[in-house]
């Protein structure tokens, strides 16, 4: 597990250091003074940048591989980050680096499992005791998704299907549409499959026949029919932790997405509440 713990310190966001520095310059002593301190002396500015207040120090992304973490190692990492001058951590649970191996003490636990939530609560409490801030990424892996996301709620895309219509044709074949797709609209006008002016196309009413075709008024010249189909990307969550793979979510506004966030929020709240750590994690009571 030592390798996993050392990896936790590898992802420092340099931009955060710049934010910490600018914040320290603007606010002076920060928590030590109620009003901003101003100085035109380089030495004063350097002194404040060298020792910024805790809320202006850079945070690090804390990778939890597996997750296969152990509380003693979490505490060791937090103390090392505190000693290194960092101001907090952002926990990111991701994929296992090793298979379970009892002889080496490696055990991956599922995301949102009681064991995982216990480690979150422990890390949050210990960070609070050390004066470190704690944040978490939304879900595990990226983009957001997981086993709760159905095909209908998965990431979508708009497909364009172009069909050439011969002169005199009284119907045109509809494009194939999968069970999870929807034919949204159709247009027809001058042009061919390689070149047409979309602004000059006219709406084409869609009325399927038994042969999978839709009727249209014949024309003396060849034309082009353009169909638009709502489809799905099939994109999978990248680098998810144990049990959090499968499809990416379509939109944070979808009902299924909101339900998933609510379940996760309740799981974290219940775990932290049991450990009397909810207010510490949220920063203030009543946030839920």
C-alpha positions as CSV (number, residue, x, y, z in Angstrom):
1,X,0.0,0.0,0.0
2,X,3.0,2.3,0.3
3,X,3.1,2.8,-3.4
4,X,-0.6,3.8,-3.4
5,X,-0.1,6.3,-0.6
6,X,2.9,8.0,-2.3
7,X,0.9,8.3,-5.5
8,X,-1.7,10.4,-3.6
9,X,0.8,13.2,-3.4
10,X,1.6,13.3,-7.1
11,X,-1.2,15.4,-8.4
12,X,-0.7,18.9,-7.2
13,X,-2.6,21.6,-9.1
14,X,-0.1,24.4,-9.8
15,X,-2.9,26.8,-10.5
16,X,-4.0,26.4,-6.9
17,X,-0.6,27.7,-5.8
18,X,-1.1,30.8,-7.8
19,X,-4.5,31.3,-6.3
20,X,-3.1,30.8,-2.8
21,X,-0.4,33.4,-3.5
22,X,-2.7,36.0,-4.9
23,X,-5.1,35.4,-2.0
24,X,-2.3,35.8,0.5
25,X,-1.2,39.0,-1.1
26,X,-4.7,40.5,-1.2
27,X,-5.7,39.5,2.3
28,X,-2.4,39.8,4.2
29,X,-2.5,37.7,7.3
30,X,-5.9,36.3,6.3
31,X,-7.3,34.6,9.4
32,X,-5.0,36.6,11.7
33,X,-6.5,39.9,10.7
34,X,-10.0,41.1,10.2
35,X,-9.1,43.7,7.5
36,X,-6.8,43.2,4.5
37,X,-3.2,44.2,5.1
38,X,-1.5,46.4,2.4
39,X,2.1,47.0,1.9
40,X,4.4,48.3,-0.8
41,X,7.4,46.5,0.5
42,X,8.5,43.4,-1.4
43,X,9.7,41.8,1.8
44,X,6.3,42.0,3.4
45,X,4.6,40.5,0.3
46,X,7.2,37.6,0.2
47,X,6.7,36.9,3.9
48,X,2.9,36.6,3.5
49,X,3.3,34.4,0.4
50,X,5.7,32.2,2.2
51,X,3.3,31.7,5.1
52,X,-0.2,32.1,3.8
53,X,-3.3,31.4,6.0
54,X,-4.7,27.8,5.8
55,X,-7.6,28.8,3.7
56,X,-5.3,30.2,1.0
57,X,-2.9,27.3,0.8
58,X,-3.0,25.0,-2.3
59,X,-5.1,21.8,-2.2
60,X,-4.1,18.5,-3.8
61,X,-6.1,15.9,-5.6
62,X,-5.9,12.8,-3.4
63,X,-6.2,9.7,-5.6
64,X,-7.8,6.7,-3.8
65,X,-7.0,3.7,-6.0
66,X,-9.4,0.9,-5.7
67,X,-10.5,2.2,-3.3
68,X,-8.0,0.1,-1.3
69,X,-7.1,2.5,1.4
70,X,-6.4,1.9,5.1
71,X,-7.0,4.4,7.9
72,X,-3.5,4.4,9.3
73,X,-2.1,5.2,5.8
74,X,-4.7,7.9,5.3
75,X,-3.6,9.5,8.5
76,X,0.0,9.3,7.4
77,X,-0.7,10.9,4.0
78,X,-2.7,13.7,5.7
79,X,0.1,14.5,8.1
80,X,2.6,14.4,5.3
81,X,0.5,16.9,3.3
82,X,0.1,19.1,6.3
83,X,3.8,19.1,7.0
84,X,4.4,19.9,3.3
85,X,2.4,23.1,3.6
86,X,-0.7,22.1,1.8
87,X,-4.1,23.4,2.8
88,X,-6.4,20.5,2.0
89,X,-7.3,17.6,-0.2
90,X,-9.8,16.7,-2.9
91,X,-10.6,13.0,-2.7
92,X,-11.0,11.2,-6.0
93,X,-11.8,7.4,-5.9
94,X,-10.6,5.7,-9.0
95,X,-9.8,2.3,-10.5
96,X,-7.9,-0.5,-8.6
97,X,-4.2,-0.7,-9.2
98,X,-3.9,-4.3,-7.9
99,X,-6.2,-7.3,-7.5
100,X,-7.3,-8.2,-4.0
101,X,-4.4,-10.0,-2.3
102,X,-4.8,-10.9,1.4
103,X,-1.1,-11.8,1.7
104,X,-0.2,-8.3,0.8
105,X,-3.0,-6.6,2.6
106,X,-4.7,-5.3,-0.5
107,X,-8.5,-5.2,-0.5
108,X,-10.6,-3.1,-2.9
109,X,-14.0,-2.0,-1.6
110,X,-17.0,-0.8,-3.6
111,X,-17.7,2.9,-3.9
112,X,-20.3,4.0,-1.3
113,X,-19.9,0.7,0.6
114,X,-19.9,0.9,4.4
115,X,-16.1,0.4,4.4
116,X,-15.6,3.1,1.9
117,X,-17.8,5.6,3.8
118,X,-16.0,4.7,7.0
119,X,-12.7,5.7,5.4
120,X,-14.2,8.9,4.1
121,X,-15.5,9.8,7.6
122,X,-12.1,8.9,9.1
123,X,-10.2,11.0,6.6
124,X,-12.5,14.0,7.0
125,X,-12.3,13.9,10.8
126,X,-8.5,13.6,10.8
127,X,-8.1,16.4,8.2
128,X,-10.3,18.6,10.3
129,X,-8.2,17.9,13.4
130,X,-5.1,18.9,11.3
131,X,-6.7,22.1,10.0
132,X,-6.9,20.8,6.4
133,X,-9.9,21.4,4.1
134,X,-11.7,18.4,2.4
135,X,-13.5,18.2,-0.9
136,X,-14.6,15.3,-3.1
137,X,-15.1,14.9,-6.8
138,X,-18.6,14.1,-8.1
139,X,-18.9,10.4,-8.3
140,X,-15.9,8.2,-9.4
141,X,-14.1,8.4,-12.6
142,X,-15.1,10.7,-15.4
143,X,-17.4,11.8,-17.0
144,X,-20.1,11.2,-14.4
145,X,-22.0,8.0,-14.7
146,X,-22.2,4.4,-13.3
147,X,-24.4,1.4,-13.1
148,X,-27.5,3.5,-12.3
149,X,-27.4,5.2,-15.7
150,X,-29.8,3.5,-18.2
151,X,-29.3,3.7,-22.0
152,X,-32.1,6.3,-22.2
153,X,-30.3,8.5,-19.7
154,X,-26.8,8.0,-21.1
155,X,-24.7,10.6,-23.0
156,X,-26.4,11.4,-26.3
157,X,-25.5,12.6,-29.7
158,X,-27.4,13.8,-32.8
159,X,-26.9,11.8,-35.9
160,X,-27.4,13.1,-39.5
161,X,-28.5,10.6,-42.1
162,X,-28.4,11.7,-45.7
163,X,-30.3,9.8,-48.4
164,X,-30.3,10.7,-52.1
165,X,-33.7,10.8,-53.8
166,X,-33.9,10.0,-57.5
167,X,-35.9,12.2,-59.9
168,X,-39.6,11.1,-59.9
169,X,-39.4,9.1,-56.7
170,X,-42.6,9.1,-54.7
171,X,-41.1,7.8,-51.5
172,X,-37.8,7.6,-49.6
173,X,-36.5,4.9,-47.3
174,X,-36.4,5.9,-43.6
175,X,-33.0,5.5,-41.9
176,X,-32.5,2.6,-39.5
177,X,-33.4,3.6,-35.9
178,X,-32.3,1.4,-33.0
179,X,-34.6,0.7,-30.0
180,X,-32.9,3.3,-27.9
181,X,-32.9,6.0,-30.7
182,X,-35.6,8.4,-32.0
183,X,-36.1,9.9,-35.4
184,X,-36.5,13.6,-34.7
185,X,-37.0,15.4,-38.0
186,X,-36.5,15.1,-41.7
187,X,-35.9,17.6,-44.5
188,X,-35.8,17.5,-48.3
189,X,-34.4,19.7,-51.0
190,X,-31.9,20.2,-53.8
191,X,-28.5,18.6,-53.6
192,X,-26.8,15.2,-53.2
193,X,-25.2,13.2,-50.4
194,X,-21.9,15.2,-50.7
195,X,-23.3,18.7,-51.1
196,X,-26.5,20.5,-50.1
197,X,-27.6,23.8,-48.6
198,X,-29.2,23.0,-45.3
199,X,-30.8,26.5,-45.1
200,X,-32.9,25.7,-48.3
201,X,-34.3,22.3,-47.2
202,X,-38.0,22.0,-46.6
203,X,-39.5,20.0,-43.8
204,X,-40.4,16.4,-44.8
205,X,-43.4,14.9,-42.9
206,X,-42.5,11.5,-41.6
207,X,-45.2,8.8,-42.2
208,X,-43.8,5.3,-42.2
209,X,-45.3,2.6,-44.3
210,X,-45.0,-1.2,-43.9
211,X,-41.9,-1.1,-46.1
212,X,-40.1,1.5,-43.9
213,X,-40.6,4.3,-46.3
214,X,-42.2,7.7,-46.2
215,X,-44.2,9.2,-49.1
216,X,-43.2,12.4,-50.8
217,X,-44.3,14.4,-53.9
218,X,-42.3,13.5,-57.0
219,X,-39.9,16.0,-58.5
220,X,-38.3,16.3,-61.9
221,X,-34.8,16.7,-60.5
222,X,-32.8,14.5,-58.1
223,X,-33.0,15.6,-54.4
224,X,-31.6,14.8,-51.0
225,X,-33.4,13.8,-47.9
226,X,-31.8,14.6,-44.6
227,X,-32.8,12.8,-41.4
228,X,-31.9,13.7,-37.8
229,X,-31.8,10.9,-35.2
230,X,-31.3,11.2,-31.4
231,X,-28.9,8.6,-30.5
232,X,-26.3,7.7,-27.8
233,X,-22.5,7.8,-27.7
234,X,-22.1,4.6,-25.7
235,X,-19.3,6.3,-23.8
236,X,-18.3,4.5,-20.6
237,X,-17.0,6.0,-17.4
238,X,-13.3,6.3,-17.5
239,X,-11.1,5.0,-14.7
240,X,-14.0,4.2,-12.3
241,X,-13.5,2.7,-8.9
242,X,-14.8,-0.7,-8.0
243,X,-18.4,-1.1,-9.0
244,X,-18.8,2.3,-10.7
245,X,-18.3,1.5,-14.3
246,X,-20.7,1.5,-17.2
247,X,-22.4,4.4,-19.1
248,X,-21.8,8.1,-18.7
249,X,-24.8,10.2,-17.8
250,X,-26.5,12.4,-20.4
251,X,-27.2,15.5,-18.4
252,X,-27.1,16.6,-14.7
253,X,-30.7,17.7,-15.2
254,X,-32.0,14.2,-16.0
255,X,-34.3,12.6,-13.4
256,X,-32.1,9.6,-13.1
257,X,-29.0,11.7,-12.6
258,X,-30.7,13.7,-9.8
259,X,-31.8,10.5,-8.2
260,X,-28.2,9.2,-8.2
261,X,-26.9,12.4,-6.7
262,X,-29.6,12.2,-4.0
263,X,-28.6,8.6,-3.1
264,X,-25.0,9.5,-2.9
265,X,-25.7,12.6,-0.8
266,X,-27.8,10.6,1.7
267,X,-25.1,7.9,1.9
268,X,-22.4,10.4,2.7
269,X,-24.7,12.3,5.1
270,X,-25.7,9.2,7.0
271,X,-22.1,8.0,7.4
272,X,-20.8,11.3,8.5
273,X,-23.7,11.9,10.8
274,X,-23.0,8.6,12.5
275,X,-19.4,9.8,13.1
276,X,-20.6,13.3,14.2
277,X,-18.7,14.8,11.3
278,X,-21.4,16.1,9.0
279,X,-20.9,19.8,9.9
280,X,-17.2,19.4,9.6
281,X,-17.5,18.0,6.1
282,X,-20.0,20.5,4.9
283,X,-18.4,23.5,6.6
284,X,-21.6,24.6,8.1
285,X,-24.8,23.0,9.5
286,X,-28.0,22.9,7.4
287,X,-26.3,22.5,4.0
288,X,-28.3,19.4,3.2
